[in-house]
Amino acid sequence: MTYWMCEKCNFVVEAARPPDPCPSCLVKCAFSDVTCYTPECGGQGTMDSRLVAQRAIKREKPGKIVHFSDLARGRTSEGKEKHIPVIELMRGQGKMGKDLVEIAVGREASHPNTADHYIVWIQAFGVKKEGHILDLGREIFKPEKGRPVYAFEINSSEFTHLFSFSYCTQHGVWEQHLEL
């Protein structure tokens, strides 16, 4: 399957061919292929969040330099209850005594999970004590299939901060961090 992004409303859908019309904005739109074809973006057949962000930047702010932080919404944004990825660290709760990290979107208020409005992915990063930023992985979700929750194990004593981003098809990218 291929991931297609509407060039009008940024809706992302997984399908063999781009839909006609767009399921989100309900008009005939051009679609861009935002499928990952290399290991650097998560592996062949997944959605490339870098392409999604690049296309959103070009559409929303053509000709201007935009930083990713300009697009991300966080703790003070309207709708945060349904969109902010909540990071929970459970020390010693993983296998072999490792620390379990669970990132959930919509913990305070359930986020919609329909074909045209859902959380597409959750991405996690960690800042190591020596200052290096480590990609801790990404979970991709499909509409109408469960809650958006991403869990993984780390040795939290190696990190100073955890960061998480989530992408909603209707409301863009949201961020949260946890100081350890």
N, C-alpha and C positions, 0 to 999 in steps of 0.2 A: 504494500500500500504506500501511498504518497501523502504527505502533508501539504495542503494548499492553504494559502493565506489571501483573503480578499483584500485587494488594493484600495478599496473604499473604506471599509470599517475595521480592518485588521482581524476579522474572524478567521480562525484556523480550523480546518476540518481534515480528517483522515479519509481518503477515498481514492479509488483507482483513477478517477478523472475529476477535474474541478466541477462543482455543482453549477447548475444554471436554473434558476437564479440563486444568488447567495442566500443561504438559510437564515442569516442574521439580518441583513439590511433589505432583503427581499427584492433586489433589483439585479439585472444582468450586469455582472462586474468582471473585471480582469482578475485572475488569480495568479499568484507566484508560488513556485515550488519551494517550500521551506523544509524539505526533507534533508536529514543528515546523511552524507555519503562517506564520511571519514571518521576514524576513531576519535579525533579531537573534539567532536561535538556530541559524543555519546554513543556512536556506533551506527552502522548502516541501518536504515529503516526507522530511525527515531526522528523526532522533530528537532531541528537545529535552532535553538533559542537565540543564537547570535544573528541568524538571518531574519528572524522575526523582529528583533530589536532594531536591526539596520533598516528594514523596510518601514517600520513604524516611525523611526526618526526622520527618514526622507519624506514621508507623507505629511507628518505633523509640523516639521520645522525645516523646510527645504532651504539650503544655502547657509544654514547657521551651524556653528559647532555646538553639539549637544553632548553632554555627559550622561552616562547611564543613570546617575543619581537624579538628574533632572526629570527622568521619566518615572522613577520609582515613587510610590506613595507609601506612607507609613503611619505612625502612631497618631498623628493629628488630622489625618484625612477623613472625609466623610465616608461612611460605609466600612470603616475599619473593622467593625465587629465580625463581618462576614468574609473579609479578605486578607487580613494580616496573618502571615504564617506564625503560629505560636510554637516556640521552641521549648521543649521540656527535656531537662537532663536528669536521668535517673542513675545515680552513681551505683556501680556494682550490680546493676540489674541485667546486664548482658551475659552472654556466654563466657565462661572462664573468668568471671569477675570484671569484665570490661564494663564501661559505662554505656548505657543505652540512651540514644537521642531520638526523640519523637517530635516531628514537626507536623502540625495539623492546621488546616485552614478551616475557618468556620467553627471554631471551638465555642465562642461566645454565642453566636447565632448561626444557624446552618446556612451554608452557601447554596444557591440553586445548583442543580445538577441536571440540566436539560441539554438537548442537542445544540442549542444556540447560546447557552450561558452556563459555563462550567470552569473549573480550575483545570488548566491544561498541564501544568508542571509545577513542581517544587524543586528548587535547587539549593544546595547547602555548601557553605564555605567555612573554613576554620582558620584563625590566625594563630600560628604556632608561637611559642615563647620567644624564639629568635627572630620573629617578625615575618616569616614566610607565610604566604596565603596558600592554603591547600584546598583544592576542589574535593569536597566530600561526597559528591554524587548528585544525581537528579532522578526523580521519579516522575513518570509521565502517566497521566490519567485520561481515561476515555469518558465521554458523557454517559450519564445514567448508569454508572457502574461503581457504586460505593462512595465512601467519603475520601477526600484528599488528605491522606496521611502518609508520611515518609518516615521510616525508622531505620536506624543504622547504629553501629557500635563504634566507639572510639576510646582512646585512653585520654580522658579529659585533662589529666595533669600535664599534657604536652601543649595545651592550647590556652590562650588568653581570652579569645572571643569566638563565638559562633555567629554566622550570618546566614539568613535564609531569604530567598526570593520566591514569590509565587506569581503565576500569570493567569489572569481571568480573561476569558474571551471578550467580555463586555467592558471591563474596567481596568485593564492593563496590568502593569507589574507592581507588586507590593513587597515591602521589605520589613525585616525585623532582625534585631541582633540580641545576643545574650552575652553579657560579660561574665567570665568564669572566675 
